[in-house]
Amino acid sequence: MRLLVPFVFYLIMLPCTALCQEDSLDNKRLASMITLTDVVIGKDFNVARFITLVKNDTTFYKAFKNLRILGFTSLNDIRMNDKRGKQKASLTSRTRQEVANGCRTMVTESETLTGDMKDRRGDFNYYTAELYASLFFTQGQVCGENNIVHDSSIDPRGKTGIDKRKEQLKMLFFNPGKRIPGIPFMGDKSNIFDPDIAKYYDMQVDAGTYQGRDCFIFSVKARENLNSNERDKIVYDNMTTWFDAKSLEILARNYDLSYNAGAYKFDVSMEVQLTRFGSLQVPSVLRYKGDWDVIFKKRERGIFTATLFDFRRPS
């Protein structure tokens, strides 16, 4: 741990650059709301700059984008439950993605279906499964993709129907703290880095280890004893992110989200673990449990686990 703190201080105390100049007044207000544990307290520690790094992080989403240019094997487990928690549909499979000549394809090595997971055409009957498929399954041959991440990589604007909903969910999962356009009644409530929203949370920066690696631990938790009006202002109940102390890449993230807008409500928990394949970060485990209730739609209570391994360069 003694090696961690000097490096972190060196990083945070670098002379002002473009990164420093990007710190806004909002970031400085937000910095005053964040608790530092004894391990990271220092009189020159620039919390505002660290928050800028957190807000602008692209390593988490890029890890998933890297799946578009690599071969890998995936163990897939999707389960849909009824209101009593009894399983009513499921999919378990082992799939293998291959990448060659700028195109990717997927081979299903084994698959077991139960219930009404798919319709007669082979399409998923559940939104949860559709989301899973958009992340980890490949339909046919897909060409011309890359792993480049930029500000507009996830953008629901200009999309409709299921494609728009997928982009909105990706923003919740991959860009926490950003305003999500097009979700009725939510407005800026997903923007946890807005000081007017951050006041409903306890935020803390700590130092520790994750799977033997020194890391920063940034936690966001809804304040206790919020009244009903205040509770209506938040979307993220808990979020903990482990950042590598040297590269500040994300090693893992756990989060719980919930919201009730009347016309729709959701309660979702996710755990994501990342690993490294050569110079690239990739997801290795993703666990999801979600309850979605949208007016005029079937309520969905889904659980899925993805385990990815045997990553391969394009052939």
ABEGO torsion letter per residue (X at the ends): XAAAAAAAAAAAABBBBAAAAABBAAAAAAAAABBBBAAABBAABBAAAAAAAAAABAAAAAAAAAAAABBBBBBBBBBBBBAAGBBABBBBBBBBBBBBGGBBBBBBABBBBBEAABBAAGBBABAAAAAAAAAABBBEBBBGBBABBBAAABBABGBBEAAAAAAAAAAAAABBGBBBBGBBGAEAAABAABAAAAAABBBBBBBBBBGGBBBBBBBBBBBBGBBAAAAAABABABBBBBBBAAAGBBABBBBBBBBBAGABBBBBBBBBBBBBBEABBBBABBBBBBBBBBBGBBBBBBBBBBBBBGBBBBX
